Amino acid sequence: MAQQNLGLGTAANDGTGDPIRTALQKVQDNFTDLYTNKLNAAGAVISVAGLVGAITASALKTALSLVKGDIGLGNVDNTSDAGKPVSTAQAAAIAASSRISSVVLRTFASTGTYTPTAGMVFATVECTGGGGAGGGAVSASGSSHTGGGGGAGSRSVKRVTAADIGASKTVTIGAAGTASAGADGSAGGDTSVGSLCIGKGGSGGIAGANALSFGNGGSGGVAGAGDIASPGAPGGAGGIGSTSIFTPAGFGGCSMYGAGGKALLTGGGATGNSATGFGAGGGGGFGYNATTPIAGGSGAAGYVVITEYIGV
């Protein structure tokens, strides 16, 4: 039976609505239809979408003809883990990492050209600038004077792809700082692979310019260019002494790949200790009762390390 609606009239007590008996009869008929055709004696639903008795979710889904889009799940699918898609970026990253078959280490201690190994997918490039030389000491009879140590070159690291390098890139190795008797040490040169990665040279140490004087250490190379660009270590200042108290000359700054010239202390004048390895600063010169000017130690030249990842 279709639902019967009560005629309420236009306004209260205007005589246009259903009489009381008629209205109550409609109410009674509606309840009779509900309890006869829709609910059982316990008040439970007898039928839904034409289904009666114990109704399962599967049967109800079939009766209603529901699809996932009807409930806002149109993009959901019960695919296996192996069948699930990945984004374009994820797919590219997975492909790149899964096709590396070997790693090749390339080093450059002198200026030249970097030509990638065949099959290079990407590489890590490290550039260390040249180290500055140590400061010298003037000649001064009956007194002590010391030079400061040279600063180390800065170090930069850059991740590059085969496309970044192209056919080749010029490798420039920063020159070692040179020392001169009785003068400041010269700065180290910049090291680079094209313009992709640059390590800056360290500054030279300052000379002990007169009797009972000392020179400050040279600054480390400033940060260059790369994904990681760290400044170089500075050289140490020389000590100030007297005619009876000796203090050492400054030490050179150390680099990732080299040791700075060690601090020097001796009973007479002596040239500063030179740096070893790559990118480190030279030590300062030490003078006591010297009759000729004294030089600091030489810095160490820059260095390039390229780690290549080769595809299958």
C-alpha positions as semicolon CSV with decimal commas, in nm:
position;residue;x (nm);y (nm);z (nm)
1;M;0,000;0,000;0,000
2;A;0,124;0,351;-0,075
3;Q;0,171;0,585;0,218
4;Q;-0,142;0,787;0,303
5;N;-0,081;1,150;0,397
6;L;-0,306;1,343;0,637
7;G;-0,493;1,645;0,506
8;L;-0,395;1,917;0,752
9;G;-0,593;2,200;0,590
10;T;-0,477;2,549;0,508
11;A;-0,512;2,700;0,856
12;A;-0,614;2,586;1,201
13;N;-0,987;2,517;1,239
14;D;-1,069;2,641;0,889
15;G;-1,262;2,320;0,804
16;T;-1,044;2,234;0,503
17;G;-0,847;1,944;0,661
18;D;-0,940;1,575;0,707
19;P;-1,206;1,502;0,966
20;I;-1,065;1,338;1,280
21;R;-1,200;0,994;1,194
22;T;-1,061;1,009;0,840
23;A;-0,719;1,121;0,967
24;L;-0,704;0,845;1,230
25;Q;-0,804;0,588;0,969
26;K;-0,511;0,694;0,751
27;V;-0,276;0,662;1,049
28;Q;-0,413;0,317;1,128
29;D;-0,378;0,203;0,765
30;N;-0,017;0,326;0,752
31;F;0,076;0,134;1,072
32;T;-0,104;-0,179;0,947
33;D;0,094;-0,171;0,622
34;L;0,421;-0,113;0,812
35;Y;0,378;-0,405;1,052
36;T;0,225;-0,636;0,790
37;N;0,468;-0,584;0,507
38;K;0,785;-0,422;0,648
39;L;0,842;-0,529;1,011
40;N;0,802;-0,859;1,197
41;A;0,654;-0,902;1,544
42;A;0,984;-0,807;1,705
43;G;1,000;-0,485;1,507
44;A;1,278;-0,607;1,274
45;V;1,275;-0,528;0,902
46;I;1,108;-0,803;0,698
47;S;1,239;-0,702;0,355
48;V;1,496;-0,474;0,195
49;A;1,515;-0,417;-0,179
50;G;1,287;-0,715;-0,226
51;L;1,499;-0,943;-0,005
52;V;1,345;-1,119;0,298
53;G;1,477;-1,323;0,588
54;A;1,847;-1,318;0,685
55;I;2,003;-1,078;0,433
56;T;2,377;-1,103;0,362
57;A;2,592;-0,814;0,249
58;S;2,668;-0,993;-0,078
59;A;2,296;-1,048;-0,151
60;L;2,215;-0,688;-0,068
61;K;2,498;-0,564;-0,296
62;T;2,356;-0,775;-0,581
63;A;2,001;-0,656;-0,521
64;L;2,106;-0,291;-0,514
65;S;2,349;-0,335;-0,810
66;L;2,615;-0,127;-0,629
67;V;2,953;-0,057;-0,787
68;K;3,255;0,103;-0,617
69;G;3,187;0,437;-0,780
70;D;2,845;0,455;-0,607
71;I;3,019;0,500;-0,272
72;G;3,308;0,726;-0,382
73;L;3,570;0,452;-0,428
74;G;3,604;0,460;-0,805
75;N;3,989;0,469;-0,791
76;V;4,024;0,178;-0,549
77;D;4,138;-0,158;-0,681
78;N;4,236;-0,483;-0,512
79;T;4,566;-0,524;-0,694
80;S;4,851;-0,729;-0,549
81;D;5,161;-0,553;-0,412
82;A;5,355;-0,661;-0,718
83;G;5,087;-0,515;-0,943
84;K;5,065;-0,175;-0,776
85;P;5,185;0,113;-0,997
86;V;5,458;0,363;-0,900
87;S;5,498;0,725;-1,000
88;T;5,717;0,829;-1,293
89;A;5,976;0,977;-1,052
90;Q;5,983;0,659;-0,844
91;A;6,022;0,445;-1,152
92;A;6,317;0,655;-1,272
93;A;6,490;0,636;-0,932
94;I;6,441;0,260;-0,912
95;A;6,573;0,213;-1,265
96;A;6,882;0,426;-1,194
97;S;6,972;0,245;-0,872
98;S;6,912;-0,102;-1,010
99;R;7,133;-0,070;-1,315
100;I;7,466;0,010;-1,142
101;S;7,712;-0,271;-1,208
102;S;8,045;-0,126;-1,091
103;V;8,218;0,172;-0,929
104;V;8,529;0,339;-1,076
105;L;8,759;0,576;-0,884
106;R;8,933;0,848;-1,084
107;T;9,190;1,089;-0,934
108;F;9,363;1,399;-1,073
109;A;9,679;1,546;-0,921
110;S;9,755;1,762;-1,224
111;T;9,551;1,969;-1,468
112;G;9,392;1,773;-1,750
113;T;9,061;1,657;-1,900
114;Y;8,802;1,434;-1,742
115;T;8,635;1,202;-1,993
116;P;8,373;0,981;-1,826
117;T;8,414;0,606;-1,827
118;A;8,177;0,441;-2,077
119;G;7,842;0,367;-1,916
120;M;7,877;0,623;-1,637
121;V;7,529;0,698;-1,498
122;F;7,627;0,946;-1,227
123;A;7,936;1,042;-1,028
124;T;8,049;1,221;-0,713
125;V;8,309;1,491;-0,779
126;E;8,539;1,624;-0,501
127;C;8,758;1,932;-0,549
128;T;9,022;2,046;-0,299
129;G;9,195;2,379;-0,353
130;G;9,570;2,429;-0,324
131;G;9,723;2,506;0,017
132;G;9,890;2,839;0,096
133;A;10,260;2,862;0,179
134;G;10,390;2,950;0,524
135;G;10,518;3,298;0,604
136;G;10,892;3,354;0,627
137;A;11,107;3,542;0,880
138;V;11,343;3,835;0,836
139;S;11,705;3,825;0,936
140;A;11,766;3,963;1,284
141;S;12,074;3,911;1,492
142;G;12,023;3,818;1,855
143;S;11,643;3,787;1,843
144;S;11,365;3,540;1,746
145;H;11,092;3,588;1,485
146;T;10,844;3,346;1,330
147;G;10,611;3,319;1,033
148;G;10,249;3,202;1,035
149;G;10,135;2,879;0,869
150;G;9,952;2,874;0,536
151;G;9,579;2,798;0,515
152;A;9,443;2,479;0,359
153;G;9,236;2,480;0,042
154;S;8,858;2,444;0,073
155;R;8,678;2,124;-0,031
156;S;8,361;2,095;-0,239
157;V;8,155;1,790;-0,335
158;K;7,911;1,771;-0,625
159;R;7,687;1,489;-0,753
160;V;7,671;1,496;-1,133
161;T;7,500;1,294;-1,405
162;A;7,637;1,184;-1,739
163;A;7,437;1,470;-1,896
164;D;7,606;1,723;-1,664
165;I;7,952;1,614;-1,780
166;G;7,877;1,562;-2,148
167;A;8,170;1,441;-2,356
168;S;8,429;1,580;-2,111
169;K;8,515;1,854;-1,863
170;T;8,838;2,045;-1,801
171;V;9,007;1,963;-1,471
172;T;9,213;2,243;-1,320
173;I;9,436;2,164;-1,022
174;G;9,511;2,456;-0,791
175;A;9,882;2,527;-0,763
176;A;10,063;2,496;-0,431
177;G;10,142;2,821;-0,253
178;T;10,511;2,910;-0,281
179;A;10,732;3,047;-0,004
180;S;10,981;3,333;-0,024
181;A;11,258;3,422;0,220
182;G;11,152;3,690;0,464
183;A;10,810;3,740;0,295
184;D;10,448;3,635;0,325
185;G;10,364;3,298;0,170
186;S;10,163;3,302;-0,153
187;A;9,808;3,165;-0,174
188;G;9,718;2,830;-0,323
189;G;9,525;2,811;-0,651
190;D;9,163;2,711;-0,713
191;T;9,076;2,356;-0,818
192;S;8,778;2,288;-1,045
193;V;8,598;2,046;-1,274
194;G;8,442;2,276;-1,532
195;S;8,219;2,513;-1,338
196;L;8,035;2,227;-1,164
197;C;8,265;2,188;-0,865
198;I;8,521;2,438;-0,731
199;G;8,756;2,420;-0,431
200;K;8,922;2,752;-0,343
201;G;9,289;2,798;-0,258
202;G;9,411;2,874;0,096
203;S;9,582;3,201;0,188
204;G;9,954;3,226;0,261
205;G;10,091;3,276;0,612
206;I;10,220;3,618;0,718
207;A;10,594;3,673;0,768
208;G;10,759;3,769;1,097
209;A;10,863;4,106;0,966
210;N;11,110;4,223;1,230
211;A;11,292;4,126;1,544
212;L;11,080;3,979;1,826
213;S;10,778;3,959;1,596
214;F;10,546;3,687;1,461
215;G;10,319;3,641;1,160
216;N;9,955;3,537;1,168
217;G;9,836;3,219;1,002
218;G;9,675;3,234;0,659
219;S;9,300;3,188;0,624
220;G;9,166;2,864;0,482
221;G;9,014;2,872;0,135
222;V;8,663;3,016;0,128
223;A;8,368;2,791;0,042
224;G;8,364;2,715;-0,329
225;A;8,090;2,565;-0,548
226;G;7,915;2,229;-0,505
227;D;7,635;2,049;-0,323
228;I;7,865;2,055;-0,021
229;A;8,112;2,346;-0,001
230;S;8,320;2,370;0,317
231;P;8,596;2,623;0,392
232;G;8,955;2,517;0,444
233;A;9,136;2,505;0,779
234;P;9,343;2,813;0,867
235;G;9,713;2,805;0,945
236;G;9,843;2,868;1,295
237;A;10,003;3,195;1,404
238;G;10,370;3,201;1,488
239;G;10,472;3,258;1,848
240;I;10,648;3,563;1,984
241;G;10,963;3,505;2,188
242;S;11,266;3,685;2,315
243;T;11,641;3,647;2,297
244;S;11,618;3,377;2,563
245;I;11,268;3,228;2,514
246;F;11,183;3,049;2,193
247;T;10,829;2,994;2,060
248;P;10,746;2,787;1,750
249;A;10,655;2,910;1,405
250;G;10,295;2,855;1,290
251;F;10,168;2,520;1,162
252;G;10,000;2,479;0,822
253;G;9,628;2,402;0,794
254;C;9,538;2,037;0,719
255;S;9,302;1,924;0,441
256;M;9,100;1,609;0,378
257;Y;9,387;1,471;0,171
258;G;9,696;1,635;0,319
259;A;9,885;1,728;0,636
260;G;9,993;2,085;0,704
261;G;10,358;2,165;0,765
262;K;10,426;2,106;1,134
263;A;10,514;2,387;1,372
264;L;10,887;2,452;1,380
265;L;11,109;2,525;1,682
266;T;11,485;2,515;1,658
267;G;11,788;2,671;1,810
268;G;11,872;2,860;1,491
269;G;11,701;2,984;1,181
270;A;11,523;2,719;0,972
271;T;11,294;2,708;0,671
272;G;10,933;2,616;0,749
273;N;10,811;2,262;0,698
274;S;10,632;2,201;0,371
275;A;10,286;2,047;0,352
276;T;10,243;1,687;0,242
277;G;9,967;1,521;0,043
278;F;9,718;1,754;-0,126
279;G;9,556;2,086;-0,038
280;A;9,735;2,150;0,294
281;G;9,918;2,467;0,404
282;G;10,291;2,503;0,461
283;G;10,444;2,577;0,803
284;G;10,594;2,914;0,898
285;G;10,966;2,984;0,896
286;F;11,158;3,021;1,223
287;G;11,436;3,268;1,275
288;Y;11,674;3,321;1,563
289;N;11,995;3,515;1,538
290;A;11,967;3,461;1,163
291;T;12,192;3,652;0,927
292;T;11,975;3,594;0,618
293;P;11,597;3,598;0,563
294;I;11,420;3,267;0,608
295;A;11,133;3,120;0,401
296;G;10,825;2,938;0,517
297;G;10,729;2,594;0,392
298;S;10,550;2,535;0,061
299;G;10,181;2,448;0,046
300;A;10,048;2,136;-0,131
301;A;9,872;2,142;-0,467
302;G;9,500;2,074;-0,500
303;Y;9,333;1,742;-0,581
304;V;9,027;1,603;-0,761
305;V;8,859;1,272;-0,680
306;I;8,576;1,145;-0,903
307;T;8,379;0,834;-0,802
308;E;8,189;0,699;-1,105
309;Y;7,886;0,468;-1,091
310;I;7,876;0,258;-1,406
311;G;7,558;0,112;-1,552
312;V;7,509;-0,240;-1,682
